[in-house]
Structure formats: structure tokens, C-alpha cells
Amino acid sequence: AQVSFSFPLGPPAKQASGNPCKSTPQTPTMDHGDDKGTLMFQGGKKLGDEYYIVSVFDSVEREVLTFSAYELENSETYNISFPYVEFDTLCKQDPELNTDNKEARYQWIVQRLDFVSEGTNGKKLTLAAEPTPEEPDIPSATGKAIPTGRMNYMERQRQKQEMDKLDEKRAKAITEKGEKARKAFLAELQEKKRLEDLKAAARSQRIEEERQERREKEQMARRIAEEKAAKYAANNDQREARIHELEQQRKQREEKKIHDIVEEDRRAKADRETRIENARVAKRNQDFEHKQHEEAEKARLASLNEKREGAIGARMDRSKEKEAEYIRKRQQIIDDLAREKQNRQERKAKYVYEKSAERARLLKEQHDQQAEWDRLEDQRTQAELKRDHDRNMMMVEHIEKLKQERDRKEHELQVRKEASLAQRRDHETKSNEERAAKNRELAERDEKRHRHIADREVQREQRNQEYIDHIRNLKSSEEARARDKHEHLEASRQKAREERISRRQDKIEQQEQRNNINKAREDHISKRQQNRDLKEVDKVRKWKEEEQTKQLELQAKKETKRLAAREAAMKKQQEEEEKRLEWQKLEEKRQQNIASKDSARIEREQQRLGGTAITAN
């Protein structure tokens, strides 16, 4: 869940006459300066996946309201400013904000803050037309249906009171947790500011020392440059003489190379003329052979064309013969089919005559069987009436057994429901106690971590001070040795110039190595501190996510159990309803069968009586 808190700070500033509302936002002015004015409001907000501290500053001199969002992950700040006039024109029709309640106006702006991308420049803070979406809070049990099945009035009232107390405890726990998180964050923020101030002081001292060292290096570099200039002048004279000598040698080598190139070109021309003549002779021989090959190819192609024409003529003759044979066979098949059709019609007429005689015989036998069937039908009707009576009695007994079984299952279901309710109460009580113990353990762990961090910071400050004292003493001793060396070397400047330059260069290299080591050490310390802070933030965020996941899983399990019980009850009721409807359908069908049999029997009796009367007449 999102940790959100707000509290006004500072004296009241000049209030503009306008009010923000839900209209289209104007184009805000981005303010990157440090002079923001008086802090008027501060609150927490989650944008995307990151948490931000949003502060409102009022600058009366510039007549500007600045909204500043501080990101907890990388300590970056994003600002957006609104002049008084633009702040007034945002909305003048909202009756809730058209009051002296500045907090409501600031909160209205904070709810609509959002980030937009600037391409390669990262992102910037802007004002959206609608409130930015936030993570939903933990759903409350208020408004949920209270189970009332098989409970009296007193039990229902006690159940309702327990659920109301549970909501109050949950809201109180959420409020205490948010307040504790806010206090912890403010304390951590103040500690970071103090560390930044200490780092800035140490950085200023280090910069001053580096400036002094840089001035000394510049003086030494000027002296070395003067000495190098004198040495370069002497070397330049020697180089000029050597260059003149090398140029004379190069001219001689170039004249020799030119003579060799001319001789080589003459030999190459003679070889090229010889190769050209040989190529001409080979070309004439190749053309003669190619002409002979073409004549032989033309003769072969003419012979192939003659053979192809003969094969085509033979193939056409065979095709005509096959076509005539196909026409003859087709006519023969047509004649056979006509004869077969005539024979089939004759057989069909004979078959129809035989079947007619057989049908007359079967009709006579069927009439005799019908009379026998009527006699047997009377006997079956009597037996059917007796079986229906026995079946009705068995059905009544079966219905009574089903009613008893249903009452027994309902009683068992009620007993299981009451046992499940009692078990759920015990489980919720135990989970609340475990959660409270876990919260106490986390609070103690956070307190130990803060004490450990404070001790580490004190130790780091002591080590830094000892290191600064050591460097200062080292520099003082080095300066004293340098002065002694300078006084000693002034007497023997001309004899030991080269040795002094070598020692100075070694000193410069050592100093650069020490500076590089110090810089690497500071970078390592800063990186380790940043990594430790990031790990702590990740640990807190993971703990919050785990708590939220556990709460959501608990709510989901409760909801799943409730829905499963409801579905089971609905399914059972639906099955009973289906059984009842099926029973009604079977009963109706049985009554219809009995009625249809009665009507059929009466008709047969009437026909039999009518036939007997006619026979008697």
C-alpha cells in the first residue's frame, strides 16, 4: 500500500484569489533555482514504481508557487512552478476549493502531478488533467455481507461487533505504520543532509590543499620548461647538421633509383612486345579451330532435325489408329448398356408381380394375427395395472427415504459450517498476534540498524580526521625537506643540475600516485556508502511488497472460501431443484402413459363390441 502523509509547514503566505479545479491545466513554468521561498506543504506520493516527497514552496518576492518532487531512490529533485496569476486562473467555479483552505488546494495539485518524457533529457514534472492513478488501499471489510445462516439475533449482533472492531484495529494499525514510516524517513533525510554538509566541508579543505599543490607544480614546471628550452636549442643545431648530411645521401640514392627504373622499363618493353607477338599467333590458331567446330556442329544439328521429323510423323500415325480403336470400343459399350437396361426392366416387372401376390398373402396373415393380439392385449392390460400399483407404492417409500437423507445432510452441513466459523476465528486471532510480533521485531531491527549506522559514521569521521592530520604532517615534513635540499643545492647548482631535475620528476610522479590513490579511496568509500543505502532501501521496499502480498493472499483465501461455500450451497439447491423437476416430468409422463393406454383399451373394446354386434346380425 502507498505510504501517504502531509503536513503544512511555515507561516501563512500571501493567498491568491484563484482556485485550482478539474479544468484543462495551463502550461507551467519550470523552475530550477534554489531560491524557492517558504515551505508551505509537504506530502508523499507514488508515481509509477517510485516514491516521492512532494514539497510546496511560496516565494512572495517572485510571486511564484513551486512544487518540488524528491525521489527516494536516487535523491533527484524535479520542480514545477506556477505564478500567482496562472494559479488563480486554473479554476474559479469549484465551491469546495473556493475557501481559505490552502491545504486542499495544494493537495488538489499534488494529486494531478505526473511525469512526461523529454527524450534524451530524461523526464520532467507536469500537471495532468485528471488525478494520477495510485495503488489501491487494503480493502476493508465494511459493507460485506454478514453470515446469518442458522444464528440467532444475539449471535449476529456479536459477529457484527467483532467485524467492526476488526476494521477499527486495521485502520489504527495502518495509521500508526504510516506515521512511523514518515518519522523514519524524516530522520534519515536529516542524517543525509548532515553527512552532505560534512562532505562539503572536507571537499572544500581538499580543494584548497590541491590549489596550493597545483601552484607549486606550476612553478616547478616553468623551471623545467626553461631548462628543456636550452637543451632543445642545442639539440636543434645538431639535428640541422644531421638533416643536411642525410639529404645529400638521399639525393644520391634517388639518382641511383632513377637510373635503375629507366633500365627496368626498357627491359619490360622488350618482354611486352614478345608476349604480344606470341598472343597474336595463338589467336589465329584458336579462330581456325573454332570455325571447324562450328561447321561440325551445324552438320550434326541438320541430321537431328531429319530424325525428329520422321519420329513426329510416326507418332501422328499411331495417334490416329488409337483414336479409331477408341471410337469402336465406345460404340460397343453403348450397345451393351442398352441391352442391359432392357433386361433390367423385364426383371423388374416380374419382381413387382411376385411381390404383389406375396403382399396379399401377408395381409391375410396380419389380419389373423391382429385378432390374436387383441386377446393378448387384454391380458397385458390387467398385468400392467397391477405393476403400476406396485410401482406407486415403491415410489412413495423411495421419496420418504430421500426426504430423510436430505434432512440428515442439512444437519451435517450446519454442524460443519459452525465448526469452520469457529476455526476461522481462531486462525484470525493467531494471525493478528503473529503480525504484531513481527512488527515489533522489525521495529527493533530498524532501531539496531540506525544505531549501527550512527556508530559507523562516527568511526568514519575519526578515520577521515586522522587521515587529514597525517597528510598535513606529511606535507609539512616534505616542505621542510624541500627547503633543506634547496639551500644545499644552491651551492652546487652548476654541478648537479641533471640530478636535481631527476629527483623533482620522481617527486612529481610520487605525488600524482598519492593523489590517484586518495581519489580512488574516496570513490570506493562513496560507492560503498551508496550501495549500502540502496540495499537498505531495497530491503525496506521488498518487506513492504511481501507484507502487501501476504495481506492480498489472505483476503483472496477468505474470499475464495466464502465463494466456494456459496457455490456449494447454490449447486446443492440447484441439484435438488433439478431432481424435483425431473420427478415431476416423470410423474407427468407416467400419467400420460396411463391415460393413453386407458383410451387405447377403451377404443379397442368399443371396436370389438361393434364387430361382435355386426357378426351377430
C-alpha positions as CSV (number, residue, x, y, z in Angstrom):
1,A,0.0,0.0,0.0
2,Q,1.1,3.6,-0.6
3,V,2.6,5.5,2.3
4,S,1.0,8.9,2.1
5,F,1.3,11.8,4.7
6,S,1.0,15.5,4.5
7,F,1.6,18.4,7.0
8,P,1.7,22.2,6.5
9,L,4.9,24.0,7.4
10,G,6.0,27.6,7.7
11,P,4.0,30.8,8.3
12,P,1.0,31.5,6.0
13,A,1.9,33.3,2.8
14,K,0.0,35.7,0.7
15,Q,-3.1,33.9,-0.7
16,A,-4.2,34.5,-4.3
17,S,-7.8,34.8,-5.2
18,G,-8.0,31.9,-7.7
19,N,-8.6,28.2,-7.0
20,P,-7.5,25.0,-8.9
21,C,-10.1,22.7,-10.3
22,K,-10.7,20.0,-12.9
23,S,-10.3,22.2,-16.0
24,T,-7.5,21.8,-18.6
25,P,-4.2,22.7,-16.9
26,Q,-2.2,25.7,-18.2
27,T,1.4,25.4,-19.3
28,P,3.5,25.6,-16.1
29,T,6.8,27.3,-15.7
30,M,9.8,25.1,-14.9
31,D,12.0,26.5,-12.0
32,H,15.4,25.0,-11.4
33,G,16.7,27.7,-9.0
34,D,17.5,27.2,-5.3
35,D,15.6,30.3,-4.1
36,K,12.2,28.6,-3.9
37,G,10.7,30.5,-0.9
38,T,8.9,29.3,2.2
39,L,8.0,25.7,2.7
40,M,4.1,25.6,3.0
41,F,3.2,22.0,2.5
42,Q,4.8,18.5,2.3
43,G,3.3,15.1,1.4
44,G,4.1,11.7,0.0
45,K,3.1,10.4,-3.4
46,K,3.9,7.3,-5.6
47,L,4.4,8.0,-9.3
48,G,5.0,4.9,-11.4
49,D,7.1,2.5,-9.3
50,E,9.0,5.1,-7.3
51,Y,8.1,7.0,-4.1
52,Y,8.5,10.8,-4.0
53,I,8.3,13.5,-1.3
54,V,6.3,16.5,-2.7
55,S,7.0,19.9,-1.1
56,V,5.2,23.3,-1.9
57,F,7.3,26.5,-1.6
58,D,5.8,30.0,-1.7
59,S,8.1,32.8,-3.0
60,V,6.4,36.2,-2.1
61,E,9.1,38.2,-3.8
62,R,8.7,36.4,-7.2
63,E,5.0,35.7,-6.7
64,V,5.5,32.0,-7.6
65,L,4.4,28.7,-6.1
66,T,6.9,25.9,-6.6
67,F,6.0,22.2,-6.3
68,S,9.2,20.1,-5.8
69,A,9.2,16.2,-6.0
70,Y,12.2,14.5,-4.2
71,E,12.9,10.9,-5.4
72,L,13.9,8.5,-2.7
73,E,15.9,6.1,-4.9
74,N,18.5,8.4,-6.5
75,S,18.0,11.7,-4.4
76,E,17.0,13.7,-7.5
77,T,14.6,16.6,-7.4
78,Y,12.0,17.7,-10.0
79,N,10.4,21.2,-9.9
80,I,7.3,22.8,-11.4
81,S,6.3,26.4,-10.8
82,F,3.0,28.3,-11.1
83,P,2.8,32.1,-11.0
84,Y,0.1,33.6,-8.8
85,V,-1.9,34.8,-11.8
86,E,-1.7,31.3,-13.5
87,F,-2.6,29.6,-10.2
88,D,-5.6,31.9,-9.9
89,T,-6.9,31.2,-13.4
90,L,-6.8,27.4,-13.1
91,C,-10.4,27.3,-11.7
92,K,-12.9,29.7,-10.1
93,Q,-16.0,27.5,-10.0
94,D,-15.2,24.8,-7.6
95,P,-17.2,25.5,-4.4
96,E,-15.1,23.1,-2.3
97,L,-11.8,24.8,-3.1
98,N,-13.2,28.4,-3.2
99,T,-12.3,28.8,0.5
100,D,-9.3,29.7,2.7
101,N,-8.2,26.0,2.9
102,K,-4.8,26.2,1.3
103,E,-4.0,22.5,2.1
104,A,-7.0,21.4,-0.1
105,R,-5.7,23.4,-3.0
106,Y,-2.1,22.1,-2.6
107,Q,-3.4,18.6,-2.3
108,W,-5.5,19.0,-5.5
109,I,-2.3,19.9,-7.4
110,V,-0.3,17.1,-5.8
111,Q,-2.9,14.5,-6.8
112,R,-2.5,15.6,-10.5
113,L,1.3,15.7,-10.7
114,D,2.8,13.3,-13.3
115,F,6.0,12.8,-15.3
116,V,6.4,13.1,-19.1
117,S,9.5,12.0,-21.1
118,E,11.8,14.6,-22.7
119,G,13.7,12.2,-24.9
120,T,17.4,12.2,-24.1
121,N,17.0,14.8,-21.3
122,G,15.2,12.3,-19.1
123,K,11.8,13.3,-17.6
124,K,10.1,16.4,-16.3
125,L,7.3,17.1,-13.8
126,T,4.0,18.3,-15.3
127,L,0.3,18.8,-14.3
128,A,-2.2,16.3,-15.7
129,A,-5.9,16.9,-16.4
130,E,-7.1,14.1,-14.1
131,P,-5.7,12.7,-10.8
132,T,-2.8,10.2,-11.5
133,P,-3.7,6.6,-10.6
134,E,-2.4,5.2,-7.3
135,E,-2.2,1.8,-5.8
136,P,-5.5,0.8,-4.1
137,D,-5.6,0.6,-0.3
138,I,-6.2,-2.6,1.5
139,P,-9.9,-3.4,1.1
140,S,-11.9,-3.0,4.3
141,A,-14.5,-5.5,5.5
142,T,-17.1,-2.7,5.9
143,G,-20.1,-3.3,3.6
144,K,-19.5,-7.0,3.3
145,A,-22.4,-9.4,3.9
146,I,-22.5,-10.8,7.5
147,P,-23.2,-14.5,7.6
148,T,-26.6,-15.0,9.2
149,G,-27.3,-18.7,8.4
150,R,-28.6,-20.7,11.4
151,M,-27.8,-17.9,14.0
152,N,-30.0,-16.1,16.5
153,Y,-30.2,-12.4,17.0
154,M,-27.6,-12.2,19.8
155,E,-25.0,-14.2,17.8
156,R,-25.5,-12.0,14.7
157,Q,-25.0,-8.8,16.8
158,R,-21.9,-10.2,18.4
159,Q,-20.5,-11.2,15.0
160,K,-21.2,-7.7,13.6
161,Q,-19.4,-6.0,16.6
162,E,-16.4,-8.2,16.2
163,M,-16.1,-7.3,12.5
164,D,-16.5,-3.6,13.3
165,K,-13.7,-3.8,15.9
166,L,-11.5,-5.6,13.4
167,D,-11.9,-2.7,10.9
168,E,-11.0,-0.2,13.6
169,K,-7.9,-2.1,14.6
170,R,-6.9,-2.4,10.9
171,A,-7.3,1.4,10.3
172,K,-5.4,2.2,13.5
173,A,-2.5,-0.1,12.5
174,I,-2.3,1.4,9.1
175,T,-2.3,5.0,10.6
176,E,0.5,4.0,13.1
177,K,2.5,2.4,10.3
178,G,2.3,5.4,8.1
179,E,3.3,7.8,10.9
180,K,6.2,5.6,11.8
181,A,7.4,5.4,8.2
182,R,7.2,9.2,7.9
183,K,9.2,9.8,11.1
184,A,11.8,7.3,10.0
185,F,12.1,8.9,6.6
186,L,12.5,12.4,8.0
187,A,15.2,11.2,10.4
188,E,17.0,9.6,7.5
189,L,16.7,12.7,5.5
190,Q,18.2,14.9,8.2
191,E,21.0,12.4,8.6
192,K,21.8,12.6,4.9
193,K,21.8,16.4,5.0
194,R,24.3,16.3,7.9
195,L,26.5,13.9,6.0
196,E,26.3,16.1,2.9
197,D,27.4,19.2,4.9
198,L,30.4,17.3,6.4
199,K,31.4,16.0,3.0
200,A,31.2,19.6,1.6
201,A,33.5,20.9,4.3
202,A,36.0,18.1,3.7
203,R,35.8,18.7,0.0
204,S,36.5,22.5,0.4
205,Q,39.5,21.8,2.5
206,R,40.8,19.3,0.0
207,I,40.3,21.7,-2.8
208,E,42.4,24.4,-1.1
209,E,45.2,22.0,-0.5
210,E,45.1,20.9,-4.1
211,R,45.3,24.5,-5.3
212,Q,48.5,25.0,-3.2
213,E,50.0,21.9,-4.6
214,R,49.0,22.9,-8.1
215,R,50.8,26.3,-7.7
216,E,53.9,24.6,-6.6
217,K,53.7,22.2,-9.6
218,E,53.3,25.1,-12.0
219,Q,56.4,26.9,-10.6
220,M,58.4,23.7,-10.9
221,A,57.0,23.1,-14.4
222,R,58.2,26.6,-15.6
223,R,61.7,25.9,-14.4
224,I,61.8,22.6,-16.1
225,A,60.5,24.2,-19.3
226,E,63.3,26.8,-19.3
227,E,65.9,24.1,-18.9
228,K,64.3,22.0,-21.6
229,A,64.2,25.0,-24.0
230,A,68.0,25.4,-23.6
231,K,68.5,21.7,-24.2
232,Y,66.2,21.8,-27.2
233,A,68.2,24.7,-28.8
234,A,71.4,22.7,-28.6
235,N,69.8,19.6,-29.9
236,N,68.2,21.6,-32.8
237,D,71.6,22.7,-34.1
238,Q,72.9,19.1,-34.1
239,R,69.7,18.0,-35.8
240,E,70.1,20.6,-38.6
241,A,73.6,19.4,-39.4
242,R,72.5,15.8,-39.4
243,I,69.5,16.6,-41.7
244,H,71.8,18.3,-44.2
245,E,74.0,15.2,-44.3
246,L,71.0,12.9,-44.7
247,E,69.6,15.0,-47.6
248,Q,72.9,14.7,-49.6
249,Q,72.8,10.9,-49.1
250,R,69.1,10.7,-50.1
251,K,69.8,12.6,-53.3
252,Q,72.5,10.1,-54.3
253,R,70.1,7.2,-53.6
254,E,67.4,8.8,-55.6
255,E,69.6,9.3,-58.7
256,K,70.6,5.6,-58.5
257,K,67.0,4.6,-58.2
258,I,66.0,6.6,-61.3
259,H,68.8,5.0,-63.4
260,D,67.6,1.5,-62.3
261,I,63.9,2.4,-63.1
262,V,64.8,3.5,-66.7
263,E,66.8,0.3,-67.3
264,E,64.0,-1.8,-65.9
265,D,61.4,0.0,-68.1
266,R,63.5,-0.8,-71.3
267,R,63.7,-4.5,-70.4
268,A,59.9,-4.6,-69.6
269,K,59.0,-3.0,-73.1
270,A,61.0,-5.7,-74.9
271,D,59.4,-8.5,-73.0
272,R,55.9,-7.0,-73.6
273,E,56.5,-6.9,-77.4
274,T,57.5,-10.5,-77.4
275,R,54.3,-11.6,-75.4
276,I,52.1,-9.6,-77.8
277,E,53.5,-11.4,-80.9
278,N,53.0,-14.8,-79.3
279,A,49.4,-13.9,-78.3
280,R,48.7,-12.9,-82.0
281,V,49.8,-16.3,-83.3
282,A,47.8,-18.2,-80.6
283,K,44.7,-16.1,-81.5
284,R,44.9,-17.0,-85.2
285,N,45.2,-20.7,-84.3
286,Q,42.2,-20.5,-82.0
287,D,40.0,-18.8,-84.6
288,F,40.7,-21.6,-87.1
289,E,39.8,-24.3,-84.7
290,H,36.6,-22.5,-83.6
291,K,35.5,-22.3,-87.3
292,Q,36.0,-26.0,-87.8
293,H,34.0,-26.8,-84.7
294,E,31.1,-24.7,-85.8
295,E,30.9,-26.4,-89.2
296,A,30.8,-29.9,-87.5
297,E,28.0,-28.7,-85.1
298,K,25.8,-27.4,-88.0
299,A,26.1,-30.9,-89.7
300,R,25.1,-32.7,-86.5
301,L,22.0,-30.4,-86.0
302,A,20.8,-31.0,-89.6
303,S,20.9,-34.8,-89.0
304,L,19.0,-34.4,-85.7
305,N,16.2,-32.3,-87.4
306,E,15.7,-35.1,-90.1
307,K,15.4,-37.7,-87.4
308,R,12.9,-35.6,-85.4
309,E,10.6,-35.0,-88.4
310,G,10.4,-38.8,-89.0
311,A,9.6,-39.5,-85.4
312,I,6.8,-36.9,-85.4
313,G,5.2,-38.4,-88.5
314,A,5.2,-41.9,-87.0
315,R,3.7,-40.6,-83.7
316,M,0.8,-38.9,-85.6
317,D,0.0,-42.2,-87.4
318,R,-0.1,-44.1,-84.1
319,S,-2.4,-41.5,-82.6
320,K,-4.9,-41.8,-85.5
321,E,-5.0,-45.6,-85.1
322,K,-5.6,-45.3,-81.3
323,E,-8.4,-42.8,-81.9
324,A,-10.3,-45.1,-84.3
325,E,-9.9,-48.0,-81.9
326,Y,-11.3,-45.9,-79.0
327,I,-14.4,-44.9,-81.1
328,R,-15.1,-48.6,-81.9
329,K,-14.9,-49.7,-78.3
330,R,-17.1,-46.8,-77.1
331,Q,-19.9,-47.8,-79.5
332,Q,-19.7,-51.4,-78.4
333,I,-20.1,-50.4,-74.7
334,I,-23.1,-48.2,-75.6
335,D,-24.8,-51.2,-77.2
336,D,-24.1,-53.4,-74.2
337,L,-25.6,-50.8,-71.8
338,A,-28.8,-50.6,-73.9
339,R,-29.3,-54.4,-73.8
340,E,-28.6,-54.5,-70.0
341,K,-31.2,-51.7,-69.4
342,Q,-33.9,-53.7,-71.4
343,N,-33.2,-56.9,-69.4
344,R,-33.4,-54.9,-66.1
345,Q,-36.9,-53.6,-66.9
346,E,-38.1,-57.1,-67.7
347,R,-36.8,-58.4,-64.4
348,K,-38.3,-55.5,-62.6
349,A,-41.8,-56.2,-64.0
350,K,-41.6,-59.9,-63.0
351,Y,-40.4,-58.9,-59.4
352,V,-43.3,-56.5,-59.0
353,Y,-45.9,-59.2,-59.9
354,E,-44.4,-61.7,-57.4
355,K,-44.3,-59.1,-54.6
356,S,-47.9,-58.2,-55.1
357,A,-49.0,-61.8,-54.6
358,E,-46.8,-62.1,-51.6
359,R,-48.3,-58.9,-50.1
360,A,-51.8,-60.2,-50.4
361,R,-50.9,-63.3,-48.5
362,L,-49.1,-61.3,-45.8
363,L,-52.2,-59.0,-45.4
364,K,-54.4,-62.0,-44.7
365,E,-51.9,-63.4,-42.1
366,Q,-51.6,-60.0,-40.5
367,H,-55.4,-59.8,-40.1
368,D,-55.4,-63.1,-38.3
369,Q,-52.5,-62.0,-36.0
370,Q,-54.4,-58.8,-35.1
371,A,-57.3,-60.8,-33.7
372,E,-54.9,-62.8,-31.6
373,W,-53.1,-59.6,-30.5
374,D,-56.4,-58.1,-29.2
375,R,-56.9,-61.1,-27.0
376,L,-53.4,-60.9,-25.6
377,E,-53.7,-57.1,-25.1
378,D,-56.5,-57.5,-22.6
379,Q,-54.3,-59.9,-20.5
380,R,-51.3,-57.4,-20.7
381,T,-53.6,-54.5,-19.6
382,Q,-54.6,-56.3,-16.4
383,A,-51.0,-57.2,-15.6
384,E,-49.9,-53.5,-16.3
385,L,-52.5,-52.1,-13.9
386,K,-51.2,-54.4,-11.2
387,R,-47.5,-53.4,-11.9
388,D,-48.4,-49.7,-11.8
389,H,-50.0,-50.1,-8.3
390,D,-46.8,-51.9,-7.0
391,R,-44.6,-49.2,-8.6
392,N,-46.5,-46.4,-7.0
393,M,-46.1,-47.9,-3.6
394,M,-42.3,-48.4,-4.1
395,M,-42.0,-44.8,-5.3
396,V,-43.7,-43.4,-2.1
397,E,-41.3,-45.4,0.0
398,H,-38.3,-44.1,-2.0
399,I,-39.5,-40.4,-1.6
400,E,-39.7,-40.8,2.1
401,K,-36.1,-42.2,2.2
402,L,-34.9,-39.3,0.1
403,K,-36.5,-36.7,2.5
404,Q,-34.9,-38.3,5.5
405,E,-31.5,-38.4,3.7
406,R,-31.8,-34.7,2.8
407,D,-32.6,-33.7,6.4
408,R,-29.6,-35.6,7.7
409,K,-27.2,-33.9,5.1
410,E,-28.6,-30.5,6.0
411,H,-27.9,-31.1,9.7
412,E,-24.3,-32.3,9.0
413,L,-23.7,-29.2,6.8
414,Q,-24.9,-26.9,9.6
415,V,-22.5,-28.6,12.1
416,R,-19.6,-28.3,9.6
417,K,-20.4,-24.7,9.0
418,E,-20.3,-23.8,12.7
419,A,-17.0,-25.7,13.2
420,S,-15.5,-23.9,10.2
421,L,-16.6,-20.5,11.6
422,A,-15.0,-21.2,15.0
423,Q,-11.8,-22.4,13.3
424,R,-11.6,-19.2,11.2
425,R,-12.0,-17.0,14.3
426,D,-9.1,-18.9,16.0
427,H,-6.9,-18.6,12.8
428,E,-7.6,-14.8,12.5
429,T,-6.7,-14.2,16.2
430,K,-3.5,-16.2,15.8
431,S,-2.5,-14.4,12.6
432,N,-3.1,-11.0,14.2
433,E,-0.8,-12.0,17.1
434,E,1.9,-13.2,14.8
435,R,1.7,-10.0,12.7
436,A,2.0,-7.8,15.9
437,A,5.1,-9.8,17.0
438,K,6.7,-9.5,13.5
439,N,6.1,-5.7,13.5
440,R,7.8,-5.4,16.9
441,E,10.7,-7.5,15.7
442,L,11.1,-5.3,12.6
443,A,11.0,-2.1,14.7
444,E,13.8,-3.5,17.0
445,R,15.8,-4.4,13.9
446,D,15.4,-0.9,12.4
447,E,16.5,0.7,15.7
448,K,19.6,-1.6,15.8
449,R,20.4,-0.7,12.2
450,H,20.2,3.0,12.8
451,R,22.5,2.7,15.9
452,H,24.9,0.7,13.9
453,I,24.9,3.3,11.0
454,A,25.5,6.1,13.5
455,D,28.5,4.3,15.0
456,R,29.9,3.6,11.6
457,E,29.6,7.3,10.7
458,V,31.4,8.4,13.8
459,Q,34.2,5.9,13.1
460,R,34.4,7.1,9.5
461,E,34.7,10.8,10.7
462,Q,37.5,9.8,13.0
463,R,39.4,8.0,10.3
464,N,38.9,10.9,7.9
465,Q,40.3,13.4,10.5
466,E,43.3,11.1,11.2
467,Y,43.9,10.8,7.5
468,I,43.8,14.7,7.1
469,D,46.2,15.2,10.0
470,H,48.6,12.6,8.6
471,I,48.5,14.3,5.1
472,R,49.1,17.7,6.7
473,N,52.1,16.4,8.7
474,L,53.4,14.6,5.7
475,K,53.2,17.8,3.6
476,S,54.9,19.8,6.4
477,S,57.8,17.4,6.6
478,E,58.1,17.3,2.8
479,E,58.2,21.1,2.6
480,A,61.0,21.2,5.3
481,R,63.0,18.6,3.4
482,A,62.5,20.6,0.2
483,R,63.8,23.8,1.8
484,D,66.9,22.0,3.1
485,K,67.5,20.4,-0.3
486,H,67.1,23.8,-2.0
487,E,69.7,25.5,0.4
488,H,72.1,22.6,-0.2
489,L,71.6,22.6,-3.9
490,E,72.0,26.4,-4.3
491,A,75.8,26.0,-3.6
492,S,76.2,23.2,-6.2
493,R,73.7,24.3,-8.9
494,Q,76.0,24.0,-11.9
495,K,77.5,20.6,-10.9
496,A,74.2,18.6,-10.1
497,R,71.6,20.1,-12.4
498,E,70.7,16.8,-14.1
499,E,70.5,15.0,-10.7
500,R,68.1,17.7,-9.3
501,I,65.8,17.5,-12.3
502,S,65.6,13.7,-11.9
503,R,64.7,14.0,-8.2
504,R,62.0,16.6,-9.0
505,Q,60.4,14.4,-11.7
506,D,60.4,11.5,-9.3
507,K,58.7,13.6,-6.7
508,I,56.0,14.8,-9.1
509,E,55.2,11.2,-10.1
510,Q,55.0,10.1,-6.5
511,Q,52.7,13.0,-5.7
512,E,50.5,12.1,-8.6
513,Q,50.4,8.5,-7.5
514,R,49.4,9.5,-4.0
515,N,46.6,11.8,-5.4
516,N,45.3,9.0,-7.6
517,I,45.3,6.6,-4.6
518,N,43.5,9.1,-2.4
519,K,40.9,9.8,-5.2
520,A,40.4,6.0,-5.7
521,R,39.9,5.5,-2.0
522,E,37.3,8.3,-1.8
523,D,35.5,7.0,-4.8
524,H,35.4,3.5,-3.3
525,I,34.1,4.8,0.1
526,S,31.4,6.9,-1.7
527,K,30.4,3.9,-3.9
528,R,30.2,1.5,-0.9
529,Q,28.1,4.0,1.1
530,Q,25.7,4.4,-1.9
531,N,25.4,0.7,-2.3
532,R,24.7,0.2,1.4
533,D,22.0,2.8,1.2
534,L,20.5,1.3,-1.9
535,K,20.5,-2.2,-0.3
536,E,18.6,-0.8,2.8
537,V,16.1,0.9,0.6
538,D,15.6,-2.3,-1.5
539,K,15.2,-4.3,1.7
540,V,12.5,-1.9,3.0
541,R,10.7,-2.0,-0.3
542,K,10.8,-5.8,-0.5
543,W,9.5,-6.0,3.0
544,K,6.6,-3.7,2.1
545,E,5.9,-5.7,-1.0
546,E,5.9,-9.0,0.9
547,E,3.5,-7.6,3.5
548,Q,1.2,-6.4,0.9
549,T,1.3,-9.7,-0.9
550,K,0.6,-11.6,2.3
551,Q,-2.4,-9.4,3.0
552,L,-3.7,-9.8,-0.5
553,E,-3.3,-13.6,-0.4
554,L,-5.1,-13.7,3.0
555,Q,-8.0,-11.7,1.6
556,A,-8.1,-13.8,-1.5
557,K,-8.2,-17.0,0.5
558,K,-11.0,-15.7,2.6
559,E,-12.9,-14.6,-0.5
560,T,-12.3,-18.0,-2.2
561,K,-13.6,-19.9,0.8
562,R,-16.7,-17.8,1.0
563,L,-17.4,-18.1,-2.7
564,A,-16.7,-21.9,-2.6
565,A,-19.3,-22.3,0.3
566,R,-21.8,-20.2,-1.6
567,E,-21.3,-22.1,-4.8
568,A,-21.6,-25.4,-3.0
569,A,-24.9,-24.3,-1.4
570,M,-26.2,-23.0,-4.7
571,K,-25.1,-26.2,-6.5
572,K,-26.9,-28.3,-3.9
573,Q,-30.0,-26.3,-4.2
574,Q,-29.9,-26.4,-7.9
575,E,-29.4,-30.2,-7.9
576,E,-32.4,-30.6,-5.6
577,E,-34.5,-28.4,-7.9
578,E,-33.4,-30.4,-10.9
579,K,-34.4,-33.7,-9.1
580,R,-37.8,-32.2,-8.2
581,L,-38.4,-31.1,-11.8
582,E,-37.2,-34.5,-13.1
583,W,-39.5,-36.2,-10.7
584,Q,-42.5,-34.0,-11.9
585,K,-41.7,-34.7,-15.5
586,L,-41.5,-38.5,-14.9
587,E,-44.8,-38.3,-12.9
588,E,-46.5,-36.4,-15.7
589,K,-45.2,-38.8,-18.3
590,R,-46.4,-41.8,-16.3
591,Q,-49.8,-40.2,-16.0
592,Q,-49.9,-39.6,-19.7
593,N,-48.9,-43.2,-20.5
594,I,-51.6,-44.5,-18.2
595,A,-54.2,-42.2,-19.8
596,S,-53.1,-43.1,-23.4
597,K,-53.3,-46.8,-22.5
598,D,-56.7,-46.4,-21.0
599,S,-58.0,-44.6,-24.0
600,A,-56.5,-47.2,-26.4
601,R,-58.0,-50.0,-24.4
602,I,-61.4,-48.4,-24.4
603,E,-61.2,-47.8,-28.2
604,R,-60.3,-51.5,-28.7
605,E,-63.2,-52.6,-26.5
606,Q,-65.6,-50.4,-28.5
607,Q,-64.3,-51.8,-31.8
608,R,-64.5,-55.4,-30.5
609,L,-68.0,-54.8,-29.3
610,G,-69.0,-53.2,-32.5
611,G,-67.5,-56.1,-34.6
612,T,-69.3,-58.7,-32.4
613,A,-72.6,-56.9,-32.9
614,I,-72.2,-56.8,-36.7
615,T,-71.3,-60.6,-36.7
616,A,-74.4,-61.4,-34.7
617,N,-76.6,-59.5,-37.2
